[in-house]
Amino acid sequence: MKTHTVPPPTPVASPGELMDGRQRLRLVLVLGSLIAIGPLTIDMYLPALPSIVDDLRITSAQVQLTLTGTLAGLALGQLVIGPLSDAFGRRRPLLAGVALHVLASVLCVMAPNIEVLGALRVLQGLGTAAAAVVAMAVVRDLFSGAAFATLFSRLILVMGVAPILAPTLGSGVLGWTNWRGIFVVLAVFGVVLLVVAALGLPETLPVALRRSAGPVATLRTYGALLRDRTFVGLVLVAGLAMAALFAYVAGSSFVMQGQYGLDEQEFGLAFGAGAVGLIVATQLNVRLLRRYTPQRILVSSLVAGTVAATVLLAFAVTGLGGLPALLAALWVVLAAAGLAMPNAPALALSRHGEAAGTASALLGAVQFGTGAVAAPLVGVLGTGAVAMALVVAGGMVCAVVVLLVVVRPARLGALDPVPVAGAAH
């Protein structure tokens, strides 16, 4: 009697893996433009804060609330828009969100007082959230696992460059107009982005895979995601790594200029060098993924970042080595974060491709929320190197603890999707 061996199933290529090089490049450019609108909206008007204070006759604390409003809109908006993108597809929530951003930007130009400006900045944040969520969800629709981490590493190049260039662009705009002109530029960019998204971004979520948009179904989906211990752990790891990065951004100017006496140009060079280190690390991640799994890169980078952050704290407390030693340790931490940031989301979202929008929203909200907490925490602790180093080290240490205790890399295994139980289609 003859026996027949059953051949192993042939792996099914994801839609993104069927793209050629030109199609992938176009996708990166479109999604990179979507991601850039967030940093530009948040950071481009920072150089104008003093002039807004003078023009509207308000206090510095009042104008800072407009920034808080933007961040709040961006965080809350992701939680709302994520489920909507799972229910109605990616394009409609995206285009509606960018249109809201354009409208809010135009109205900011005409804002008569700080109260109106603050409310409009919240609307800007809501519109920006659509771009952030949909960009991540589209990548997950098309790619998974190492391929997701590879493409996301390319997008982090934009995420790293945009916040650095945004204040410089804002300063340039202020050279020929007042603070209201910055919102004109944001409105124009939003219109361009609306056209680019409408013409260059196809729908990536088939109708058959869409989910219910009802509040009960949405809450059920969020509940199911939160019951996935590994997913929650990876989301927290991504958020804590982001918190370390935000702590550096929030405290670096006070430390380098106030404590170590750098002028504005010297600070710009030092800050830019750190950003270059982070960006180079994200691009190195693409090469590393050809030889190692995202799990291994994530564990190694977080351990290295924690060691560097501990050394950073020691340098800050003792003053040993001065500013050069402090910067060297900081740059290693940033490089480690640059390796961790693409891989933690890739591992998390690979578990829930069927609810990519909702999962991306939860991931973005946690990342943004922990980062937003880290920034003022540096100010509460002080303006010196010790305060900044404490928060940076705290974020990295907590990330490693969560990874080892909650995620448990040895149990992470293959990147097989884990269905969200009980969610209505």
Secondary structure, 3 states (H helix, E strand, C coil): CCCCCCCCCCCCCCHHHHCCHHHHHHHHHHHHHHHHHHHHHHHCCHHHHHHHHHHHCCCHHHHHHHHHHHHHHHHHHHHHHHHHHHHHCCHHHHHHHHHHHHHHHHHHHCCCCHHHHHHHHHHHHHHHHHHHHHHHHHHHHHCCHHHHHHHHHHHHHHHHHHHHHHHHHHHHHHCCCCHHHHHHHHHHHHHHHHHHHHHHCCCCCCHHHCCCCCHHHHHHHHHHHHHCHHHHHHHHHHHHHHHHHHHHHHHHHHHHHHHCCCCHHHHHHHHHHHHHHHHHHHHHHHHHCCCCCHHHHHHHHHHHHHHHHHHHHHHHHHCCCHHHHHHHHHHHHHHHHHHHHHHHHHHHHCCCHHHHHHHHHHHHHHHHHHHHHHHHHHHHHCCCHHHHHHHHHHHHHHHHHHHHHHHCHHHHCCCCCCCCCCCCC
